[in-house]
Amino acid sequence: MTFSRRVFLAVFRPLLSILFCWRVVGRENVPMTGPVILAANHVHAADPFLLLFGLPRWIDFMAKEELFRSAPVRAFLRWAGTLSIRRAGKAREKQEVLDSALEVLSKGSMLGMFPEGSRSRDGILSQGKTGCALLAAKADVPILPVGICGTDRIRGIGWLWKRPPIVVKVGKPFRVGHAQGRTGRSQRQQLTTQIMKEIAALLPPENRGVYGEHENREG
């Protein structure tokens, strides 16, 4: 982690504790070295910051291209190591994103992804996209599942004094297996379901959505 990023975390972490009533469960499950894909549900714009300040490693996120249109935001995202994703891009552009993500992982970094592809406004886990599964299979690196619960209550101005409880729950790393060749649609979908079920297991039953039938392996 660079010096500037250490300073950023040290300065703003206390502010986050003032704004939010939150806690992290399972920090010990985070691999401290080596490449890993962090896969989390996505409910609010605050989610990436909770992950950055709550986990003991820096996270290089993948984010939608629209966020890079503002010059100040673009400068911050580039400083943070965020990769731009064009969600409706052509095959060549999608391959470029995949190659960039593989390069990040090849350096031993933690890459943060939200497999749903967009935010779930009601906190209910949505159907997962296949990009995370494809990357995990190509890179053959562990996936760290994370469930974020409570950020759906950050609405309007009232949450500032209500301070709804937020829990970031980190599961145990797992692998989906290595795919050297081309992965078919059914295989990608199967791997995606596996990833999403691991995330769902970290959420309350009422937030698991279409993956609600999955039982928490930790009980």
C-alpha positions as CSV (number, residue, x, y, z in Angstrom):
1,M,0.0,0.0,0.0
2,T,1.3,3.4,-0.9
3,F,2.1,6.1,1.6
4,S,-0.7,8.4,0.3
5,R,-3.2,5.6,0.7
6,R,-2.1,4.9,4.2
7,V,-2.6,8.6,5.1
8,F,-6.0,8.6,3.4
9,L,-7.2,5.7,5.5
10,A,-5.7,7.1,8.7
11,V,-7.3,10.5,8.2
12,F,-10.8,9.5,7.2
13,R,-11.4,6.3,9.1
14,P,-12.4,8.2,12.3
15,L,-14.9,10.3,10.3
16,L,-16.5,7.1,9.0
17,S,-16.9,5.9,12.6
18,I,-18.7,9.2,13.5
19,L,-21.1,9.0,10.6
20,F,-22.0,5.4,10.7
21,C,-22.8,2.9,13.4
22,W,-21.1,-0.1,11.8
23,R,-18.9,-3.1,12.5
24,V,-17.0,-5.7,10.6
25,V,-17.3,-9.4,11.3
26,G,-14.8,-11.9,10.0
27,R,-11.8,-9.7,9.3
28,E,-9.6,-12.7,10.1
29,N,-10.8,-14.3,6.9
30,V,-9.1,-11.7,4.7
31,P,-5.9,-13.1,3.1
32,M,-3.2,-10.7,3.9
33,T,-1.0,-11.5,0.9
34,G,-1.5,-12.7,-2.7
35,P,-4.1,-12.0,-5.3
36,V,-7.8,-12.3,-4.3
37,I,-11.2,-11.2,-5.7
38,L,-13.5,-9.5,-3.2
39,A,-17.1,-10.2,-4.2
40,A,-19.8,-8.2,-2.3
41,N,-23.4,-7.2,-2.7
42,H,-24.0,-3.6,-3.5
43,V,-26.7,-1.4,-1.9
44,H,-25.3,2.1,-1.4
45,A,-22.6,4.4,-2.7
46,A,-21.0,4.1,0.8
47,D,-20.3,0.4,0.3
48,P,-16.9,0.7,-1.3
49,F,-15.8,3.1,1.5
50,L,-17.0,0.7,4.2
51,L,-14.9,-2.1,2.6
52,L,-11.9,0.1,2.2
53,F,-11.9,1.3,5.8
54,G,-13.1,-1.9,7.3
55,L,-10.7,-4.5,5.8
56,P,-7.0,-4.7,6.4
57,R,-5.9,-4.5,2.7
58,W,-6.3,-1.9,0.0
59,I,-8.9,-2.8,-2.6
60,D,-8.7,-1.9,-6.3
61,F,-12.3,-1.7,-7.3
62,M,-14.0,-2.1,-10.7
63,A,-16.5,0.7,-11.3
64,K,-18.9,1.7,-14.1
65,E,-17.5,4.1,-16.8
66,E,-20.0,6.8,-15.9
67,L,-18.2,7.6,-12.6
68,F,-15.1,8.7,-14.5
69,R,-16.9,11.5,-16.4
70,S,-16.3,14.1,-13.6
71,A,-12.7,15.3,-13.6
72,P,-12.3,15.4,-9.8
73,V,-13.9,12.0,-9.3
74,R,-11.8,10.6,-12.2
75,A,-8.6,11.8,-10.6
76,F,-9.6,10.2,-7.2
77,L,-10.6,6.9,-8.9
78,R,-7.4,6.7,-10.8
79,W,-5.4,7.4,-7.7
80,A,-7.3,4.7,-5.9
81,G,-6.5,2.2,-8.7
82,T,-10.1,1.8,-9.8
83,L,-10.7,0.1,-13.2
84,S,-13.3,1.5,-15.5
85,I,-16.0,-0.8,-16.9
86,R,-18.2,-0.1,-19.9
87,R,-21.2,-2.3,-19.1
88,A,-22.6,-2.3,-22.6
89,G,-19.2,-2.5,-24.3
90,K,-18.3,-4.6,-27.3
91,A,-16.4,-7.9,-27.1
92,R,-13.0,-6.2,-27.6
93,E,-13.7,-3.7,-24.9
94,K,-14.8,-6.4,-22.5
95,Q,-11.6,-8.3,-23.2
96,E,-9.6,-5.2,-22.5
97,V,-11.3,-4.9,-19.1
98,L,-10.7,-8.6,-18.4
99,D,-7.0,-8.2,-19.3
100,S,-6.7,-5.1,-17.0
101,A,-8.3,-7.0,-14.1
102,L,-5.9,-10.0,-14.7
103,E,-3.0,-7.6,-14.6
104,V,-4.1,-6.2,-11.3
105,L,-4.4,-9.7,-9.9
106,S,-1.0,-10.7,-11.3
107,K,0.6,-8.0,-9.1
108,G,-0.9,-9.7,-6.0
109,S,-3.6,-7.1,-5.3
110,M,-7.1,-7.4,-4.0
111,L,-9.7,-6.6,-6.7
112,G,-13.1,-5.5,-5.5
113,M,-16.2,-6.4,-7.5
114,F,-19.9,-6.1,-7.1
115,P,-21.3,-9.1,-9.1
116,E,-24.8,-7.7,-9.2
117,G,-23.6,-5.1,-11.7
118,S,-25.6,-2.3,-10.1
119,R,-26.9,-1.2,-6.8
120,S,-29.9,-2.9,-5.2
121,R,-31.9,0.0,-3.7
122,D,-34.0,-2.2,-1.4
123,G,-31.1,-4.3,0.0
124,I,-32.3,-7.5,-1.6
125,L,-29.6,-9.4,-3.4
126,S,-30.1,-9.3,-7.2
127,Q,-29.3,-11.8,-9.9
128,G,-25.5,-11.9,-10.4
129,K,-23.7,-11.1,-13.6
130,T,-21.1,-13.6,-15.0
131,G,-18.1,-11.2,-15.2
132,C,-16.8,-12.0,-11.7
133,A,-17.1,-15.8,-12.3
134,L,-15.3,-15.5,-15.6
135,L,-12.4,-13.5,-14.1
136,A,-12.1,-15.9,-11.1
137,A,-11.9,-18.9,-13.4
138,K,-9.4,-17.3,-15.7
139,A,-7.2,-16.0,-12.9
140,D,-7.5,-19.0,-10.7
141,V,-7.4,-16.9,-7.5
142,P,-9.5,-17.2,-4.3
143,I,-12.7,-15.3,-4.0
144,L,-13.5,-13.5,-0.7
145,P,-17.3,-13.2,-0.3
146,V,-18.6,-10.2,1.7
147,G,-22.2,-9.4,2.7
148,I,-23.1,-5.8,3.5
149,C,-26.3,-5.2,5.5
150,G,-27.9,-2.0,6.6
151,T,-26.8,0.6,4.0
152,D,-30.2,0.4,2.4
153,R,-31.4,2.5,5.4
154,I,-29.1,5.5,4.5
155,R,-31.8,7.7,2.9
156,G,-32.5,11.4,3.0
157,I,-31.0,13.3,5.9
158,G,-32.6,11.5,8.8
159,W,-30.1,8.7,8.9
160,L,-27.4,11.1,10.2
161,W,-29.0,11.1,13.7
162,K,-30.7,7.7,13.5
163,R,-27.4,6.1,12.5
164,P,-28.9,2.7,11.4
165,P,-26.7,-0.3,12.3
166,I,-24.5,-1.6,9.5
167,V,-22.8,-4.9,9.4
168,V,-20.0,-5.9,7.0
169,K,-19.6,-9.7,7.2
170,V,-16.6,-11.3,5.6
171,G,-16.8,-15.0,4.7
172,K,-14.1,-17.6,4.1
173,P,-12.2,-17.5,0.8
174,F,-13.0,-20.2,-1.8
175,R,-12.2,-21.1,-5.4
176,V,-14.4,-21.8,-8.4
177,G,-11.7,-23.8,-10.3
178,H,-9.4,-22.9,-13.1
179,A,-10.7,-22.5,-16.7
180,Q,-7.8,-22.4,-19.2
181,G,-9.9,-22.4,-22.3
182,R,-13.2,-20.9,-23.3
183,T,-16.0,-21.0,-20.7
184,G,-19.5,-21.6,-21.9
185,R,-22.6,-19.6,-20.9
186,S,-24.0,-22.4,-18.7
187,Q,-20.6,-22.9,-17.0
188,R,-20.3,-19.2,-16.3
189,Q,-23.8,-19.1,-14.9
190,Q,-23.2,-22.0,-12.7
191,L,-20.0,-20.4,-11.2
192,T,-21.9,-17.1,-10.8
193,T,-24.6,-18.9,-8.8
194,Q,-21.9,-20.4,-6.6
195,I,-20.4,-17.0,-5.9
196,M,-23.8,-15.4,-5.3
197,K,-24.8,-18.1,-2.9
198,E,-21.7,-17.5,-0.8
199,I,-22.5,-13.8,-0.6
200,A,-26.2,-14.6,0.3
201,A,-25.0,-16.9,3.1
202,L,-23.6,-13.8,4.8
203,L,-26.8,-11.8,4.6
204,P,-30.0,-12.1,6.7
205,P,-32.5,-14.5,5.1
206,E,-34.8,-11.6,4.1
207,N,-32.0,-10.0,2.0
208,R,-30.9,-13.1,0.1
209,G,-33.4,-12.6,-2.8
210,V,-33.3,-15.3,-5.5
211,Y,-30.5,-17.0,-3.6
212,G,-32.6,-17.4,-0.4
213,E,-32.7,-21.1,-0.5
214,H,-29.0,-21.3,0.3
215,E,-28.1,-22.4,3.8
216,N,-25.3,-20.7,5.7
217,R,-22.5,-23.3,5.9
218,E,-21.4,-21.7,9.1
219,G,-24.8,-22.2,10.7
